[in-house]
Amino acid sequence: MTNSFGSKAQIAVGSNTVELYRLDALVKAGVGDVATLPYSMRILLENLLRYEDGITVNKADIVAVASWDPKKRVEHEVQLRPARVLMQDFTGVPAVCDLAAMRDAFVKLGLPGKSINPLKPADLVIDHSVQIDDFGSSLSFKRNVELEYQRNQERYQFLRWGQQALANMNVVPPGTGICHQVNLEYLAKVVFTQEQNGVTVAYPDSLVGTDSHTTMINGLGVFGWGVGGIEAEAVMLGQPMAMLIPEVVGFELVGKLPPGTTATDLVLTVTQMLRKKGVVDKFVEFFGSGIAALSLPDRATIANMAPEYGATMGFFPVDAETLNYLRFTGRSEDHVQLVERYTKENMLWHDPSAKLRFADTLSLDLSTVEPSLAGPARPQDRVPLKTSRRAWRRAVSGILGDKCGADAAAVDTWSNEGGNAAPGNLAATKEVTTDKGTFPLGHGSVVIAAITSCTNTSNPSVLMAAGLLAQKACAKGLNTKPWVKTSLAPGSQVVTDYLIAAGVMDPLEKLGFYLAGYGCTTCIGNSGPVHDGIAAAVKDGNLVVASVLSGNRNFEGRVNPVVRANYLASPPLVVAYALAGTMNFDMETDPLGHDTEGKPVFLKDVWPSPAEVAEAMRSAIKREQYVERYAHVLEGDADWRALQVPEGDTFKWDPSSTYIRKPTFFDDLGPSPKPLRDIHGARILAIVGDSVTTDHISPAGNIAKGSPAARYLDSHGVKPSEYNQYGARRGNHEVMVRGTFANIRLKNLMLNGVEGGFTLHYPATGGEPEQLPIYDAAMRYCAEQKPLIVIAGEQYGTGSSRDWAAKGTLLLGVKAVIAKSFERIHRSNLIGMGVIPLQFSPGEDAATLGLKGDEVIAISGIESGLAAKKQLSVTAGSKTFTVIARIDTPQEVEYVIHGGILQYVLRQRAAAGV
């Protein structure tokens, strides 16, 4: 390495000596002003110092970061090398499939397949495959685990093969917890060490993860964010990650949260503020005196939601609370001392009095935070709890639209004045009979109440508050409404340990919140089915029913196909809404129920005080719980250990498998790429509006009967009861491509008022277009050798970092996506698959240009030499307009030239002969 600034040095840590790259070397050299640089940027700067080689990282890159001017938009590209990679199984299975296929391609090029391995440590946590089929009983966890293994045996055997065949990769077995919480409680080191030439080198922990909520680890002072599986694979394979020097927005926190509020209320407030500010593609760094008032789990709760407020990261620097958390969760004292010594020595320890330079700032007084929800369809749509009934009534009126059966004035009166007399169809109910009795179901009935997701189940304070609320409710004789599907799916096994120790697990169970699984469930669509009678009533009555979940995602169509309104809430509010049973409810004035003497019981009567929560946590949560749970974390249960593990350096693909199939991305890979060509004769596959998420694009949730994916499974002898979900079949590209753009709530503007994954196919011979599922239309165009284009509005691809939203797009035959703007991860993923993201010129979009979907498209300027942010010319029928290639860096241009990032890596490795 070059070491232009003489930053390499050694320090003593206890009885050991470690090498580090000192940031103050730049201070001595008079380069920039590191002392006022945001802490997140300091970690980036250290990474460049450590990897300076004069080729991928040079002196100018280091100077550019150290001298970052927050008043200017910096267009300087740097190469980041994260320390490690984190994966969950939905994205991890296709990543391992790609690695296995790359081994096959390497063998085909005459090179040893076993040379393809992760070069960076990779941890894959199996947490996305458990589904809440069974709920509300002491056997729910056992039954759901049994179903999980039945459905996923092939996938799990494949991952066991990957664990033993691929060097430098660990697999955390199912039933352990959510990857982000396992990362927070166990995997993250804050300061990494590595032996190099007989010397121990210390450096900041950093990572990329294949789940957008990887940012949760920012609460621990760890630098990292979510990327697509494609990009993560490249990092695993030793590729530097190209990025523009980011803008950093400072978020000041002052004061202290008032009684009655939770970290969930805080994060929903932060999310709303940052979405309004606009922080897409930016780092957010928290500072101010209020940080000291937040526990580490509170910080992690805020950091977790960075994708929801649109930021790349939501970073908290290292301080004494970081060290306390590391100790409490079982890290060794030697390691804690290393973290403290290194961060203090290398300008990474938080100084609350430091005056840092930011591109922009905003401030929140924690004392102004109030109890809140977010919904019915976006995390940033915060609703104060005190106005939640009014907000619900407005929301349901908007969802039903002209099907309300009431005029606007009547709806407005009902929304604003309270009372129970809903006008028109808003008063509709359907009678339902289940094993829990007969009851009326109406608009706003809460049919799912789920304590779930990494956002909150990493935070003992809100979980303990939920347990204490349940305890108080049970003591007063309250019960959950019979139509509510209740579940508890913690992010860690430690959660149930301390809930049991606090004596609150029993009352949670009495209200139906039995353990359903350890993993990511309701938040990603693994809520499982609601009762058939409820589903039929919702459909027959056109009812808008709701879910309330302690998650981070509530996008349209995500949680359950029956539910059209989804609300994010703290765990204690989830319990409260299970008791109320409806969103058409005022938590301040309406009783949750009546006690054994017939007296009304209100939320304030059962809400635990901060002192009660603190005392329960103090007495019930112990360091030993973390130590014991993580002592043998990689061993798994008896079912995991009993799996038959395939052998060999290359995987023996089973052509009859409907779960794991060899991907086709490398089938025609040659030693060099084919020249890029302009696009001619293309057809429009879909025109979609603003805020189309990866939930709309990527296959997710259940596989609907009669869908293209279901027809494929039918043809392979799979019964409908064994379809499983798309997430479980991510290792089979044939299923996944058929589910791309198949979301039941997708609105293709080429069709008039039709919802779902449909489009119009225009015959090559002319004539009237035919409405078809998007997959079927794409295959017809493929047979006609017609390339395809997708046209979109603003923030195309928001949501989880799903690689299949890009992979499926490519396999459908889409060559380019033209949008008003792109979400960061999805834009990167499209490039990673060789699909060109194009951005309309300011003020233009499909509507202003009058695009209908019947136009034949040509895009020129590609074959003459693609360059970062090059302007290209588009002809659509008789219209011509200019777009900008959102290929932002020279490195991204290389990926597109090679047909994708993995093809680029393979050719680079092959050229090097390793």
N, C-alpha and C positions, 0 to 999 in steps of 0.2 A: 504494500500500500504506500501511497505517496507521502502523506502526513506533512502537507505544505506548511501548516501552522505550528508544528511541534506539539500537537495536542496529546500524543501518547505519553502516558505517565503511569506510575504505580502508587498505590496507597495500601496501608495496613488495615485489615479488618480483623480485629481480634488477633489471633496468632498467625493469620494467613495474609498473604500479599496478593492483590489483584491488580490487573492492568485495566486502565480506563482511558477514554478519550475526553480530555478536559475541555469544557466549554469556555472556561476562563482564559484558555490560550488565545481565543479570539479577542477577548478584552485586552490582553497584553499586547496583541498585535494591532490594536486599534481598528478592528474590523467590526462594523455594526455597533449595536448596543444590546448585548445579550441580556443585560440586567433588566431591560424593559420589554424584552421579547416575551410573548405569551408562553406559558410552560409547554403547551402542546407543540408549539413551533420549536422549542428548545430540543424536544425529543427528536423531531425531524432533523434538526441541525446536527445532533450527535450521530444520527444514523449516517449522514453524509460524511462527517469527519471520519467515522470508522471505516467507511467503504470507499474513501477517495482513492481512485486508481488511475486518474488521468484519462480514463476512457468513458466509463459509464458515469462516474462522478469526478468532477474536476474542481479546481480552486474557485472558478467563477460561480459554480452552483452553491458552494458554501458561503461565498460572499453575498450572493443574491438572497439567501434565506436570512443570514445574520443582519443584513441591511434592509430587510423588508420594510417597505413604506406603506403603512395602512391606508394612506390617502390615494394610493394608485392601484389600479388593477394590474397585477403582475402576470405577464405571459411567459414566464420562465419555467421550463420543464425540468424536473429533477427526478431521480431514480431512487425509489424507496425499496429497502429490503427488509420486510417484516421478519421477526424472529421465528414466528410459527404460524400455523393455520389451524382453525377450528371449524369442524363440520358437524352438521346434524344429519340424520340418516336420509331424509327426503332428498337433500342435495348431495349427501355423501355417497349414496349408492350409485347415481349416475357418474360421479367423479371417479369412483373406483372402476366402474364400467369403462370409462374413457382411458384410465391408466392401463387396464387390462387390454383394451383394444390397441393402445399405443405400443404395448409390448409385442402384440401380434404384428403391427406395422413395422416395428424395429426388426423383428425376425425376418420379415419379408424383404427388408432392405439389406439383409445379410449381416445383421448385428445382433448381439445377445439380448434377448428380451429382458433378462433380469437386471440389465443396466438401467431400466426405467424404474425409478423409485422416487419417493419424496426425498428431496435434499434438505428440506426444512422439517422440523418436527410437526407432525400432523396428529390431531386428536379428533376422533369421530365419535360423537355421543349419540346413541340410538334413543331418540326421545320423541319422534314425531309419528310413531306408528300405532300407539295405543289409542283406541277409540272407545267412547263411552256408550257401549251397547247395553251394559247392565248398570243400574244405578239404584241407590236407595236401600242397599242392604249390606250386611257385613260380608257377604260373599262377592260383592261387585268387583273388588280388586282382583280376586282370584279368577273370576270368570272372564274379565276383560283381558287379563294376561294370557289365559288359555287361548282365547280367540286371537290375540295378537300373534302368538306363536304359530297357531294353525294357518293364519293368513300369510305369514311372513317367513315361513321356514326357508324357502329358497333364498330370499334376500339375506336372511341372517347367516345361512351357510356361506353365501357369497362374501359377506363381510368378514366372516371368520377366515375364509381363504385369503382375503386381502390383508388381514392382520398378520397371518403367518408368512405370506409370500412377499409382501411389500415391506422393505426396511423402513424404519423411522416413522411408523404409524401405529398408534394405539386406538383400540376400539373400546369405548365404555359401554357395557351391555345394557339392554333394555331394563326398565324398572329402576334405574338409578336416579334419574331426574332430568331436568331441562338443561341443555348444553350450556346456556348462559349462566345458570346458577352453579352448575358443576365447575364451570370456568372460574366464577367468582370465589367459590368456596374451596376450590382444590387446585385447579390447573394453573391459574395465573400466578406469576412469580413477582411481578412489579419490577424486580431487577433480575435479569437473566445472567447466567455464567456459562462459559464454554471454554473447554481446553483447546488451546491453539499453540502448537509447537512447544508444548511443555509449560505454557503459561496460562493461568486462569484469567480470562477476559470478562469483565463485568460490563453490562450495558442495559439500557431500559428494555423491559418487556414490551413487545409490540406484536400485533397479529392482524390478520384478516380472517374473516369468518364467512361461511356460506349461508349465514342467516343475517338479515339486516339488523337484528337486535343484538348483534355482537357488541354494539356500542355500550351495552350494559357495563362492560368491564372498564369503561372510562371513569366510572364512579370510584374505582380503585386506583386511579392514576395510571392506568395502562392505555397505551396508544393503540387504537384499532377500530375497525369498522367493518361493515358487511360488504361483501362483493359477490359477484356471481360465481357459481361453481367453476366456470371456465377460467376466470381470472385467478381464483384460488389454486387451481391445478397448476397454472403457470408459476405461481409463487412457490408452490411445493416443489416444482421442478427446477428451482433455482433462478428463475427469471426475476429481474428487478421490475418493480411496478412503476410505470411512468405516471407522473401526476404533475399538474401545474401547482406552483406554490399557492397554497390556499389563502383565502381571506379568513381572518379570525374575528368573530363577533364576541364581544365581552358581555356577559350577563351578570349584573351585580345582584347579589342577594343580601338583604339586610333584615334585621329583626328576627322574630321567632314565630312559628306557627301558633295560632290561637287554639284553645281547647275546643274539641269537637271537630277538628279538621285532621286530615291524614295526609300522608305523602302522596296518595293518589289524587287528592284534591289539588295538591301543589303541582303535580306533574301535568294535570289537565290544564291548569292555569298557565304554566310555562309553555305548554304546547300551543295553546291558543295565541299567546303573545308572540311566540317566535314564528308561527305561521303567518301572522299578520305582518310581522317585520320583514319576513322573506329571507331565509337563510339557506336556501337550496345550494348544494355544492360547497358550503362553507363549514369551517370549524366553529363550534360554539364553546367558549371556555367560561366557566363560572368563577366568579371572584366576589370579594366583599366579606364583611364581618358575619353575614348570615350563614356562611358555609360552616362555621364552627358549631352552629346550632343544629346541623343536620347530621344524623347518624350515617355511617357508611351505607347501610341498606337504603336509606332515603336518597342518598346521592346516586346509588345504582338504579333506583326507580326512575329518577330524572334522566339519567344517561341512557337507560334502556329505550326511552321513547324518542331518541334522536331521529329515527326514520319518520316518526309521526310529525315532528316539527320541521322535517326536511333537511336537517343538517347532516354532514358527514360524520361528525362526532359531537358529543356533549361532554366535555372534559372537565374533571376535577383534579387538581394537582395533589401530590402526596403530602400528607401532614400526619400529625400524631394519631388522628382517628384511623388513618390507613394502617398504621402499625398496630393499633389496638385490635382492628378487625383481623389482621393476619394472625396475630397471636390467638385470638379467640376461636378462629376457625381451624386451628391445629397446625399452622406452619411452625417450623422449628425456631427456637430463639436465635440460633446462629444466623438463620436466613433473615429474620426480622432485623437483626443488627446490621447485616449487609445492606438491606434496603435503606435503613436510616443513614448509615455511614456514606453510602454511595450518593444518595439523593442530596444530602447536605453538602457533600464535597463537590458535587457536579452541578450546582445551581438548579436543582430540580425539586428542592424542598419548598413548600408553599410559604411565602412571606406575605401575610395579609396586608402589610403596609406598602407593598411594592406598587408603583404606578406603571402599569403595563400599557403598551400601545395596542389598540384594537382598531379594526376597520370601522366599527360602529359599536355602540353600546346600548343597552337598555337595562332597566332596574326594576326589581320587585321587592316590595316590603312584605315579608312573609306574614306579618300580622294581618294583612288585608285578604289573605286567602280564605275562601269560604267553601263549605261542602258543595260538591259538584258531581255532575255526570257528564258524559259526552255522547252525543248521538243525534239522530238515529242511524247515521251512516258514515260519519267521519270522526277521527279522534280529535281533531281541532275544534269541533263544534261543541264547545263547553256549554253546559246548561247548569246554572246555579240551582241547587236542590230546592230552594224556596220557591222557584218559579217553574219547577219541573213539570207540574201538571199542565200549566198553561202552554209550555213549550211542546209537551206531548200532543195536546189538542191541535195545535197549529201544524205539527209534524204529520199527524195522521190525516188531517185535512189535505195537506199537500200531497201525500202519498196516494190517496184515493182520487184526488183531482175531481173531475166531473162526475165521478161515481159516488160522490158524497150524498147526493139526493137532497141537498140543502143549498140555499143561496148564500152568497158570501157574507151578507150581513148577519144571518143567523149563526153561521160558523164563527164569525168574529165575536159575537155576543157570548156564545158558549165558551170560546177560548178565554175571553177576558174576565167574565163575571163569575166563573166557577159554577158550582152546582152540578147536578147529575143528569139534567135533561138534555141529552145530546139530540141535535136535530137530524132529521132524515135518516139516511143509512148509517150514520155514525152511531146510532143506537142499536144497530143490528147485533143479534146474538144467535148462537146455535147451541142446542143442547147436546151434551156429550156424556157417554157412559163408559167408564173404564173400571178397572178393578178397585179403584179408589172411590167409586160412587158416581152419581149423576150430577152434573153441574152445567151452568151456562158459560159459554166461551164468547168473548166479545172483542172488539177492537181494544188493543192495549193489554190484553191478558198476557202475563209473563209466563211463557211456557218453558223457558230455560233460565235457570239461575245457577251460574257456574263460578266457583272460586278456582281460577285457572290462570295459567300463563306466568312467564318469567317476570313481568313487570311488577307484580305484587307478591308472588309467592317466594320472592327472595327477601321479603321484608317482614321480619317477625312482628313488628308493631301492628301492622294492619291485619295480619292473620290472628294475632292474639286478640285484637279488638273484635274480630268476627266471632271468635270462640266465646269471648265474654258476653257479647250481645246475645248469642245463642243461649248461653247459660241463664241470663236474665230473662229472656223470652220464655224459656222452658219453665222457669220458676213461677212465671205468671200464667202458665197454662196455654201459651200461644202455640199455634201449629202452622206449618207450611200449607199453602193452598193445594188442593189435590191435583190441579192441572200443571203444577210446576215440576219440571225435571231438574233435580238438584244434583250437584256433583262437587267433589273436592279432588283436584288434581294438582298436588304440590309440585314445585320444581326441585325438591330435594327430599330424601328420606328423613333428613333431620327435622323437617317440619312436623311430621306426625309424632316424632319423639317428643318434641317440646309441647305440642298440643295435648298429648296424653299426660305428660308430666304436670301440666298446668290444670288438669282436670276438666278441660273444655272440649275434648274430643267426644265425650259421651253426649253432651247437649247438641253439638253439631250433628251427630248421627241421629238424634231424636227428631231433628228438623229435616232429615233426609240427606245431609251433607256427609255421606259416607265416602271413604277413600275409593276413588274410581281408577286411579292409576298415577304413576309418577311420570309426568311428561307433558308435552304441549298438546292440548286437546281441543277444547271448544274454540279457542282463539284462532285456530287454523282450519276450522271446519270439521274437526273430529268429535263433534258434539254427539254423534250417534243419532239414531232416529227418535222422534217423539212418538207418542202412542198413535196407532193407526186411526183411532177415533178422533183424536185431536187434529191430525193431519187432514182427515176427510172434512171435518167441520171448517177448518181454515179455507180449504179449497172451495167447498160448496157455498160458504157464506162470504167469500172474498174478504176474509177477515185479515186485518193487519195486527198480527200478534208480535210479541217482543221477546228478546232475550236480554238479560242483564248479566254481565260477566266482568270479572276483575282482570281483563286482558288489555291488550294494546291495539287490537285491530277490530274494527266493527264495520268494515266495508260491506257494501250491498252484496247480498247473496253469499257472504263468506261463512257465517256461523252455521246456518242450517237452511235448506231450501224452503222450509215451511215459514221461516221467520223473515219478516220484511223490515223490522226495526230492531236495531241492536244498540245497546247502551253500555258504555264502559263505566265502571264504578268501583269503589273500594270494596274489599271483601266484606266489611260489616254492612255496607249498603246492599250488597248482593243478598245477604241473609235477610235484611229488612224487606227487600222487594219480593223475596220468596214468601214472606209472611203476608205482605199486602196483596200479592198476586196480580197486580195490575200497574201499568204506567199512568192510568187515569186516577192519580192519587196524589194528595198533598201531604207530604211527610210532616208538615208543621201542624196541620189542623185535622187531618183524618187519622183515626185510630188504626193501628196495625191489627188489632183484634181486641178481645175482652178477656179479662182475667177470670179466675175461678169464681169470683163473686159477681161477675157480670159488669165490672167497671171497665171503661175504655182504657186501652194501653197505647200510649203514643211513643214515637221513636225516641223522644227525649227521656222516657222512662226506662229504656233498656240500653241506651247508648253508654258505653263505659267511659269513665273519666281517664285523663292522661295518667293520673296516679295509679289507678287500677291496672292499666295496661303495663306501666313501668314495673309495678310490683310483680305481676305475673311473669313478665319477661325475666326479671332478676332471679326469681325463684325457680323457673322452669328450664331456662336455656343455659346449657353448660358446654364448655370447650370439649369435654370428653365425648359428647354426642357427635361432634364433627370428626374427631380423631377415630372413633370406632367405625362410623359409617364409611369413611374413605380409606380405611386401612387395607381393604382388599377390593377396591373399587373395580379393578379390571377382571376379576374372576367371574362375576355374574352368578346367577342362580343355577339350580340343578338343570333346568331346561336348556340354558345357554351352554353349560358345560357338556351336555349330552349331544349337542349338534355334531353331525358327521362333517368333518372339514375336508373339502377337496384338496388334493395335493398338486404340486407342480409349479414351475416358474411362470407358465402361461395358463390361463384359465380354459378349461374344457367347456366350451359353450354348448348348451343343450338346445338344439333347434326346436324342440317341442315346448320349451319353457315359455310361459306367458308373463313371467316376472323379470327374468334376466336374459337379455339378448345382446348380441354383439352390435354396438352402434356402427352406423355406416359412414361416419364422418371421415374416416381415413382409407376408405376402400380404394380410391383412385389416387392415393398420395404418391407423387413422384418426387425425385430429388430436388426439383425446382418448381416454382409455381407457374401456372399458365398466365399469359398477359391478361390484364383487366380489359374489359370491353365496355363500351357504352351500352345502355339498356334501350332496346327497341321492341315495339309491339307488345308492351306490357299491359296487363289488365289490372283493374283495381279490385282487390279482394274484399276490402271493407273501408268504409269511411266512418270514423268514430269521433265523439266529441271530446270535451275537456275531462281531465282527471280519470281517464281510463287506466285502471290499475293492472298490475300483473295478476291479480285475481280474475280479472276479465279475460286476460290473455292466456295465462298458464293453466294447464289442467289441475284442478284442485277439487277436493271433496268427493262425494259419491259419484259413481258412474251410472248415468241414467239409462234405464232400459230403452232400447230402440235407438240409442245414439250410435254414431259411427264406432266409438270405442267398444260399446256393448256388442255391436254386430261382429266386430273382430273377435271378441272373447267367445261369443256364441259359436263362431266358426271353428274355434279351437276347443270346443267341448266344455267350456266353463259355464257352470250354472249361474243364474242371476244372484243367488244367495252367496256365491263365491266371487263376485266381481271385485270385492274389496273397494278401495278408493284409489284415486289417481296417484296420490302421494306414495302409496305402497308399490305402485307399478312404474315408478320413475326409471327403473332400470330396463324398461321395455319401450323403445322409441316408437314401436308400432302402435301401442296404446296411447302414448303421450301425444303424438302428432295428431291423432284423431280427436283428442280432447282440447287441442289448442284453439282458442277463441270459441270454446263451446259453453261458456258461462251462461246460465239461464237468464241473467240480467243484462247481458251485453245488448247494446243498442247500435245496430249497424244502420247508419243514416241513409244507406242505399234503399232501405226498406221502410215502408210507411207504418210506424207504430208497432213493428214486430220486435219482440224481445227474444233473445237467445242467439245461439251461434249459427246464424243463417246469412246467406248472401244471395246475390243474383248472378247466375252464370249466363254470359252472353255468347251464343253459339258462334263458332268461327265462320259458319256459312250464312250468318245473318238470321233474322227472325226474332221472335219474342224471347226475352230472357226468362230463365226458369229459376224459381226460388229453391235453393238447396242448402243442406248443411255446409258450413264453410269448408270442411275437409273434403266433402264430395266434389264441391265446385273446384277446389284447388287441384284435385287429382284429374279432373277433366281438362283443366287448363294445362296441367303437366303433360297429359297425353297429346295436347295440341301444341306443345312446346312454347307455351306462352309464359314469360316471366310475370311475376305478380308484384303489386305495390300495395301498401297499407297507408291510408291517409288519416291523420289524427289531429286533435286539438292541443291544448296546453297540458303540461305535466304528464305527458304520455309515459306510462310505465311506473307510476308511483306504487308503493307497496313493497312486499318482501323481495329479497334479492333472488328471485327464482331463475335459475339458468334455463329452465324449460320454456319460459316465455320467449327466450331468444332462440333456443334450439328448435322448438316447435315451429316458430316463424320461418326459420331457414328450411326445415323439412317440408313445409307447405309450398315452397317454391318462391317465397318472398325475397326479392333482391334488395329492396330499399323501403324504408319507412319515412314518410314526409309528415312532420308534425310541427306545431307551433312552438313547442318546447319539450324537452325530454327530462325524465328523472335520471339522476346521475348513474345509478347502478344499471338500469335497463339500457341506457345508451351504451355503456361500456360492454354489457353482455352482447348487444347486437353486433358491435364491432368484433367482439371475441368469437362470434360465429361467422364473420364475414358478411353480415348484412349491413348495408350502408344507412346510417341515420342522417336524414336531411331535414333542415329547418326552413320553414317558410320565411320570406323576408318580412320585416316588421309591417304590421297592418294587413297582412294577407293571410288567408286560410281557405279552406274548402268552400266556405260560404261566400266570402267576398269574391272569389274567383269563379263562383257558379258551378263548381264541380258536382256532378250528379252520380258518378260511378259507372257511366256507360262509355267514358272516354278511353281511347287507346293512348298509352303513355310512352314517351321517349325521353330519356335523360342523357344529355351529352356533356362532355368535358371530363369523363372518367378516363378513357383510354389515352387521352393526350397527356396524362400525368396527374395522378391524384395527389393532392397536398392537403395539409391541415387547414381546415376551414376554407377550402376552395369554393368559389361560387360555381354552381353548375346550372345549366339551362334545362328546363322541363317543358315539354310540349304535351298538352293534354287536349286531344281533339283539335279545335281551332284556337286554343289558348296557349300562350307561351309565358312562362314566368321564371324567375330566378330563385334558387334555393342555396343554402349554405351547407356544405358537408360538415356535419358535426363530428368529424374525425379530428380531435383537438390537438394531437401531438404527432410528431414524426414517427414515434414508435407505434401509435395506433394505425398510421398509414401502412406500416410494414405488416401489421396483423391482417389488414384487409387485403393487401396484395397476396398474402399467403393463403387466403381463404379462411383465416381464423387464427386465434392465438396458439392453439395446441398444434396446428399444422406448422406454425412458425417454430415452436419449440422443438418439435420432432426433427425438422430439417436442420436446425442449429445443432442439435445433439448428434444427428447423423453425420453432419459435416465435420464435427469434432471427433467422430469415431468413438463416442462413449454413450 
